[in-house]
Amino acid sequence: MLTAVCVLAPALAWGSSAMDASIAEIRDQVKYVPDKALVQLQKMEPAARAAPALTKAEFLSQLSSAWRSLGQLETALLLSEELVAFGRAQNSQEILAKGMLTKAYVLSSMSERKASHQLAFEAEKLANGTADLALRVQATITSGQSYAEQGNFPAALGKLQTAVDLGRQLDDMVSLAQALNALALLYTQMKEYDKGWEVLNESVRVAEKLNSPGRLATAKSTEYGLAIDSNQPRRALAALQSALDVARKMGAKTLIANTLVNLSDSYLKEHDYPRAVRYANEALAASDDTRDPGTRATALANLGQAYLGMGNIPEGKRNFEAGLVHYEKTANQPELQIILKEYGQALERAGDYRSAVAAYHRERAISESLFEKQRQEAVYEMQEKYETEKKQRQIESLSRENQVKSAEIDNRRLQQRVWWLLAVVFALASVIVGLLYRKVRHANAQLEVKNLELKAQSSLDPLTSLYNRRHFQEFMRTHNHADKRGQGGEDIVGALFLLDVDHFKHVNDTYGHAAGDIVLKMIADNLRVALRETDMIVRWGGEEFLAFLPAIPRSGVEEIARRILNSISSQQIAYQNHTFSVNVSVGFAPFPLIPADTPLPWERAVNLVDMALYLAKAHGRNRAYGVRGFERFHQTSMEAIEQDLERAWRAGYVELSVVLGGAPEAPPPPGEHSNVVPLKPAAKA
């Protein structure tokens, strides 16, 4: 996102000098037609370098931005470092903040996101200490976009809303246009589409008042993203065609390349793969002119998806993997997560299930990392609140102690003057001490209650009130996993069930994240009903749940899997005049699993169950795949089985079973006519 903000607004009032006016006129050209802007900037360079400090600083910023827009990143970096050094030499917060922002944009273009974000945050602190409102707007926008790239949407939203409020106070509407466009993009990422449209409409009105074709084309590109994400493909396509016409008339190569990429993406969503290939190739050619690695990476990913959709799997994977290299290098976690999920879905549609599972694993690792980060932030916030309350109580206690000490001093003076009041004073002191003692005891009791509440909250998922992964890990370290025998010699075992919501992204995309939260709460409630109070139910991460049953008959494991499938698929969810239902896919196994007389650690058992879950996903969803046991284990190893569970089953080393859910999403495979089917290896069929 940082690359979307190319040009700093004026840092100070520039006066009426011809040089300041000339630089101000070139700002839009630097952003949209940098080759033409560079010619004018080079002509005025000798005079600009000899100009007053603020004029020279703005010139260096514009010159760096022009070189960066043309892909000459090393030259742009040198100019930005010269500007930073100039700001320090002048001891000017305005110039130093401007230099840091300029350098942050260059580093972002060079995929040095971490260093870019750090500079952006430092620049915002400096800018907020100045009286330059336009510079503060620009720094606040950049800080907000940095938070968004890190996946911290709440912090990003606060920054960009502040930037819009500051921008409204300026006569120069360029800053307001930039802030509104950035806020509309963030609302699109957060799937707050109604708010996104409201902000975008204002952004278009401001662009029209500015009479800037470039700003209008930028707003149209943002309109495309908002329309495509809110399921309005026709409006999205119209916005792109309009933006492309404006960009071509201006000769804005960067805008042209970005719009061609978006056109390719639009046709991908319509499954018009030949046109998607055409526009992706045009975008690749355009990116060669702009030397923009981000545009090239997106075009390669779109080209890969189009080839996969046309059945050309090798060519599709080659292009998509080439595009992924850039996303992995930038470390933009939310964006990389979306790209990997799209890759997995495209591979799954093309029938390459093994590669799809690998892509889903990579995407899920990022999802778990972001989920853990959010959980830690919630715990830190809770701890901070508790510490604040604790300090307040300490202040109140010290105040009461001071009052007591004052009373004791007064009592001593009275004792010296009036001996006959000694008894009364003693009685008063006793009452005060008793009250204080009772209050201290009460405060200690409240502190103990708060500590217990904090411990419980750290073990529970805030949305579903189920146990979290950390609590489960601590429990399994101390749990006794010994086999048991029931009455009549019945084999009593533990069992692990891992389930994942089918097409959960579709629910979020169609109805919004609030509907997704309702689905997760419904599943948690149904698991509490379907399982026993002694069973441990865990929110494993995202849309995944894990259940550990400590003691059940081995013969009843499949029955519990069927109960989980049917109890969830039978529920109807009502949300905003819509009614829908969801299914889950399940992986399960008895626990402990004992190959070659050596029980597997619980972590490896959960990994096998996870692989069984992905087999259920790959073979049609709305079903449960279970690991029943091992055969001919002396001919293989756990490492080989964990590397590819399906291959191990087909070789006859693992015995699997499947439980089909009610009203499955796809017809069961040939031969699966009952709800519980032992899966025999193909070699033994």
N, C-alpha and C positions, 0 to 999 in steps of 0.2 A: 504493500500500500504506500510505503514511503515514496516510491517512484512516482506516484500519482501527484505529489506535491512538488513541482519542479522549481518554482521560482519564489523567492522571498518577496513579500510585500515590503513597501518602503519602511525602513527602520525608524526614520525620523522625518520631520517636515523638511522637504528639500529646498525650500525657498523658490526663487524664480530664475535660477541660473539656467542657461541653455544646456549645459552638460547634464544637469539633473533631469531636465525635461526630456532630453534625448534618450537617456537610459530608461526612464519610465515608459516611453513609447515603445521600446524594444521588448519589454517584458513578455507580452503575449507571443511575439515572434520566437523568443528563446524557447518557449514551451512547445509551440506547435510547428514552426518552420525554422529550426535552429541553424540550418545551413545559411539561410539568408541573414539571420540575426548575427551570425559569427562574422560575416563580411563587414557589417556596420560597426561591430564592437572592435574589430581589429583596426579599423580606420581611426577610431577615437581613442585607442589605447594610450598613445604618448600623452595626450592632454589629460586623460582620466587619471593616469598614475601620478600626475603632478597636481591634481585637484585636492581640495580639502579632504580630511580624513573620512568623513561620512560618505562623500561622493565616491572616493576611491574604493571604499569598502563595498558599496553597492555594485560598482563596476566589476570588481573581482568576483563577486557572487554570481552575477549574470554571466560572466565569461566562463566560469567553471561549469555552470548549468548548461551552457550551450555546448561545450565540449562533451559533457556527460551525455546529453541528448543525442549526440552524434556517435556515441560509442567509444570515444577516446577517453577512457576512464583514468589512465595514468596521468594524462595532462590535467584532467579535471581534479584529480586528487592533489596534485602539486599546487594548483591554484587555491584549493580550499585550505591547504596547510599554510600557504602564504597568508591567507586572510586571517587564520587563527593567530599566527605569529604577529601579524599587524595589530590585531585587537589587543594582544597582551602588551605589545610595545607602547600602544596608545593608552593603556590602562582604561579601556572603554568596555563596559559590560555589553553595550549594544553591539559593537563590532565583534566582540568575542562570541556572543550568542549567535550572531549571523554566521560567523565562520564555522562554528560547531554544527549548526543546522546544514550548511552547505556540504560539509564533510560527511555528515550522517547520510545525506542523499547519495553521495558518491559510493560510500561503503555499502549501502543497501543495493545499489546497482552491481556491485562487485560480489554480492551474496555474503557479505560479512555482516549478517544481521545482528549478532550479539553486540559487536562494537558499535554498530549504527544505533541500536536502541540506547546504549549507555550514553552516547553523545547527545542523543535527542533529549533524554531526561535531564542531563546537565545543562543543556541549552535552555530548557524550559525554566529551570530554577533561576538562571541568570536573567532571562527575559522578564520574568515576573518581578524582578527587582528594579526594573526601569519604568519610565513613564511612557514608553513607546507602545501604544495600544496595538498597532498593526503587527509589530514584532511578537507581542504576546499571543495574538491570535494564531500566527503562523507556528510558533513553538508549541502551543497547546494542541493544535491539529496534529503535528508530527508526533507528539508524545502519545496522544490517543491512538493513532495508527500503530505505533510501536506496541502498545498494550494489546491491540487487536491481533497483531501478528503473533504474540505470545499466547493467544487464547484467553487472555484476561478481559472478557467482554464487559463486566461491570465497571472496571477502571476505565476502559476505553470509552464507554458511554458517558461517564461523568466528564471526562476531558473534552469530548467533542460537543456535548451540550454547552459546556462553558465557552468553548470557542465560538459557537453560534451566537450566544448571548453577547460576547464581547464584539463580534463582527457587526452586530446590529447598531453598535454605538459609533461606527466609523462612517464617514462620508464615502470613502472608497469601497465600492461594493465587491471588488475582486476578492478581498479576504472573506467576505460573507459567502460568496459563491463557492469558494474552496471548502469552507467549513460545512456548508449545507450538503455538498456533494459527498464529503467524507462521512457525514452522519447518515446519509441515505444508504451508502455502501455498508456501513456497520449494521443498520437495521436489517438489511438484506441478509447479512451473515447470521444475525440473531433470529431470523425468520419472523420478525415483527413487521409483517408486510403492510398493515394498515398505517403504521407510523412511518414506514419507509416511503409509501406513496405521498403522504402528507408533506414530508420534508422534500421529496423530489419535485413536487409541483412548485413549491416555493423556489427551489434551485433553478428550475426552468424559467420562472418569471424574472429572477435576478439576472440570468444569462441574457434574456431578451432585452432587459433594460440596459445592460452593458453593451449591447450591439456587438457581441463577440462571437463570431462563428465557431471559434475553437471551444469556448466555454459551453456553447449550445451542443456541440458534438460530444463533449465530455458528458453532459447531462443525459444525452440520448444513450450513450453507452451504459451509463448507470441504470437508465430506464430498462435497457435490455436485461441486465442481470436481475433486477427486481421482478420484471414480467416473467422471465423464464423460471425463476424459483417459485413464483406464485401461480404457476400453471396457466399462463396466458401466452401461449406460443405465437399466436398471430401478432399480438401487440409487440412482443419481443422482436420478431422478424422485421416488422415495420420500423421500429426504433433503430435497428442495425442498418437497414437500407438507407434511412435518413442520415444517420451518422456517417456512413461511408460516402454518400454524395457530398456532404459538407467537407469531409476530410480531403477528398480528391480535388475539390475545387480550390482548397487552401494549399494543396501540395504537402499536407502534414503527414509525413511518412510514418511516424510513430502511431498516430491515430489510425491510419490506414491499416497498419499491421495488426493492431489490437482489434479493430473491427472485423477484419478477415478471420481472426481466430474465433471471435464470438459467433460469426456466421457459421463457421464450421461446427462449433458446439451446438448451435441452434438446430442445424440439420441432423446432427447426431441424435438429439432428443426426439426428432421426428422419424428416426430410423431411415432417413434418406442418405444412405452411405455413399453413393457416388458423388453427390454434391458435397457431402462432408469432406471427402477426399480432395475434391477440387479446391475448396476454400482453404483447407489445411495446407495444401501445397503452395497456394498463393501466399498464405501467411508466412510460410517458411522462406519463400523468396523475398518477401518484404522485410522479414527479420534480418536477413543478411545485410540489407541496406542500413537498418537502424542499429545493428549489432546489439540487440536486446536479448540476453539469454533467457529471460522469463518468457517473452513472447515465443521464442523458438521452442522452449520446453513445452509450453501449452499446445503449440501447433503439433509437435511430435506426439504428445499424448492423445490428441484428437485424431490424428492420422492412425495411430495404433488402434484406437477403439473402432474406427471405421473399417479397417482391414479385418479386425476380429468379427465385426458384424457381418462382413461379406464372406466369412469362412476362411480367410487367409491367416491362419493362426501364426505361423512363423514370422511373417512380415509384420503382423499386428503386434506381437510380443517384442520384436526388435525395436520398432519405433516407440512403443510405450515405455520400455525400459530405458531407452535413450533420453526420453523426456523426464523420467523419474530421477535421473542423476542430478538434475538441477534442483528439484524440489527437496531431495535429501540433503543437498549441500546448503540450501538456505535455512534449513531447520525450522521452517514455518509449520509447526505441529498441526494446527487445525486444517491448513490447506493440504498438507501431505496426507492426513487421515482421509479427507474427502477423495483425493486422487486415488489412493489405494483401494478404497471401497468401490469406486467406479471401475477400477482395473479388475477387481475380483468379480464384480457383476458381469463385466464384458467377457471374461474368461469362462465364467459359468454358463453364459448364454451360448458361447461357442463350443461348449462341451469339454473344455480342458479343465476337468474338476481338480486335478492335482495342483495345477498352477493357481487355480482359484482359491483353494484352501490355503496355499502359501501366502497369497495376497491378503486373505482375510486374517491370517495370523499376524501379519505385519501391521495391518490396520488396527487389530484388537490390542496389540501391545501399546500403540500410541493412545488408544482410547483409555486403557487402564492407567497409563501415566497421567493423562489429563484428569481422570476421575480421582486418582490419589492426590493430585495437587489440590483439587477443589476440596477434598475431604480435609486435608491438612490445613487449608486456609480457614475452613469452618471451625476446626478445633482451636487454631490460634486465636480466632476472633472470640470464641467462647472463653478461652483462658484470659485474654486481655480484658474482657468484660468483668470476669471474676476478680482479677487483680485490681481493677479500678474500684470495684465495690469494697474489696478488702482494705485498700488504702483509705477509702472514705470512712470505713468503720474505725480504722486506727486513728484518724484525725478526730473523730467524735470521741473516742476513748481518751485521747490525750487532753481534749478539751474538758472532759469530765474530771480527769485527774488534776488538772490545774485548778478547777473550781474547788475540789476537795482540799488541795493544799492551801488555797486562800482562806478557806473556812477554818482550817486548823490554826493558821497564824492568828486569825481574829480571835479564836477561842483562847489561845494562850494569853493574849493581851487582856482579854476579859477576865481570865483566871487570876492574873496578877492584880487586877484592880478590884474585882468583886469575888471574894472567896465563897460567899454564900451561894453564888450561881454555879458552883462547880458541879453539883449533882445534875443540874439541868443540861449543862454543856456536855457532860459525859453521856447522858441519855441521848442527846441529839447526835453526837458522834457515833454512838452505837447504831442508831437507826440508819444513818448515812452509809456506814460501812456495810451493814446488812443488805441495803438496797444495791450497793455497788457489787457485792459478792453475788447476789442473785442475777444481776445483769451480766456479769462476767460468765457465769455458768450458762445463762441463756445464749450468749454470743458464741461460746464454745460449742454448744449443741447445734446451733445454726450452721457453724462452720463445718461440723462433721456431716450434716445433711447435704450441704453444698458439695463437699468432696465426694460423697457417694453418688450424687446426681451427675457430677462431671465424669466420674468413672463409668457410669452406665451409658452416658451419651457418647463417650469415646468408643464404646463397643457396638453402637447401633447405627444403622443407616438412617440419615435424617428424613428421607422421603418415605420409606416403607416401614420403618421401625423394625426391620429384621436385623439379625446380627450382621456385622461387616466382616470383611476378609481377615482383618487383623485378629478379631476375636476368635474366628475359626482356627487360625493358625496356632494361637496360644492354646486353644482347647486340644487340638490334635497332638501337641507335644506331650501332653500328660495323660491322654486317653489310653485305657487298657484295651488293646485290640485282640485279645485272646478269643479263639473260637469257643462256642458254647453248645450244649446239647439241651434240647427241650424235652418235654415229656414224651416218653416212647422213643427216645433216641433221635428225635427230629433235629436236623442240622440247623442251628441258629447262627446267623452271621450278621455283620453290619452291611450297609449298602450305601453307595454314593450315587447321587443323581445330579447331573448338570444340565440345565435347560436354558435355551436361548429363544427369544421371541422372533418368530418368522416375519420377515418384511417390516421390521420395526421402523426403518427409515421411511418407508412409504406412509406409515401412520403419522410420523412427525411432519413429513412434507405435505401431506394432504390436510391434516386437521390441526397441526401445530404442536409445539412441545407440551402444552398443557394437556392435550389429549394423550400424548405419550406418557406423561406422569400418571394419568388416570389408569392407563393400561398396566403400568408397573405396580400400582397399588392394588388393582384387581387381582393380579397374579399372586401377589404376596398374601392377600386375604384368602384366596382359594387354596394356596398351599397350606395355610394354617388349618383349613377345614379338612383337606384331603389327607393330611399327615397327623401324627400324634403329637401331644404336648411334649413328649420326651424326645422327639426328633428335632434336630438342629437345622433351621432354615436360614440361609445366608444370601444376602445380595452380593454376588461375586464381582460385579462390575458392569456398569452400563445397563444393558438389557439381559444380563445373564444372572441366573439364580443357581445356588447349590444347596442340596439337601443331604444331610448325613443321618441315616437311620442306624442307631447303635445295635439294635437286636431285632431281627425278623427271621422267619423261616426262609431258607434259601429258595424254596419252591414258590415263595410269594413275591419275589423281586419284580418279575414281569407284570404281575397284577398291579403293583404300586405304580409302575411306569404307565400302564393303561389308565389308571385312575387319574394321574396327573394330566395326561393328554386330554382326556374327556372332560375333566372338571373345568379346564381352562377354555377349551374350544366351545363348550356349551354356554358360555356366558355372553350375553349381549350388552354392549357398552353404548350408552346414550350420551352424546356430547354435541351440544349446539345444533339441535334438530337433525343430527345424524345418528344412525344406529349401525354399529359394525361389530365384528367379532375378530379375535385373533387366535392363531395357533402357535404352538411351540414345538421345537425339536429338542430331543432329549438324548443324552448319553448316560449310560448307567453301568454299574458293575457291583457284584458283591464285594465286601471288604472285611478282612484283608484278602488281597489277591496273592496266591501262593504258587509261583512257578518254581519247580525244582526244590520243593520243601523249604524255600526261603521267602517269607512274606515281603511283599514290596513296601517300601516306605509310602506313607500316604500321599506325598507329593507326586510320586511316579504313578500312583493309582489314579489321582485326579487328572494327570496328563493323559493317561489312556482313555479315561472317560471323556475328556475333551476331544480326543481324536475320534471317538465313537460319535460324539455330537456332530462333528463336521461331516462324518459319513452320512448321518441322518439328514443334514442339510443338503449334501451333494446328491442324495438319492430321493429327493422329493419333498422333504420337510413334513411337518405334522406327523412325526413318527419318532420312535425311540429305538436306538441301537445299543445293545448291551454286550459287554464282554463276559461270557459265561465261564471261561477257563482256558487252559493251555493244553496243547497236545504235542507230543514229540519235541518237547522243549530242549532235549539234549542235542538236537540238530540245529538249534538257532540260538539267539541271545536276546535279552530285553532291549539292547540297543538297536538291533535290527527290527524288532517289532515296533519300537517307538518311532523309528525313522519312517515307516510306512505300514500302518495298521492294516489297510486293505490288502496290500500285497502279502502280508503275513497270514491273513485269513485265507486268501486264495491258495497259499502254499500249504495250508492245513495245519499251521502252528497255533492258530487262535480259533476258538469256537465263539461265534457271535449269534445273537438272536435279535429279532426286530419285533416291535409292538407298533401296530398301526393305529393312528388316532381316528376318531370319528370324522366322517366327511373329509377325507384327505384332499390335499391340494392337487395331487396328481394321482393317476391310477397306480395301484401297487404293482411291483414287478411281477412278471409271469411266475406263477407258482405260489404267490403269497395270497392265499385266499382266506386266512384266518387272522385274528388280531395279534396272535403271538406266533412268530415263525422262527424256529432255530435256523440260523444261516449256516449252511454247510459249504465248505470250499468248493470252488468250481471244479477242481481236479477230481473230487470224489462224487460229483453229481451223477 
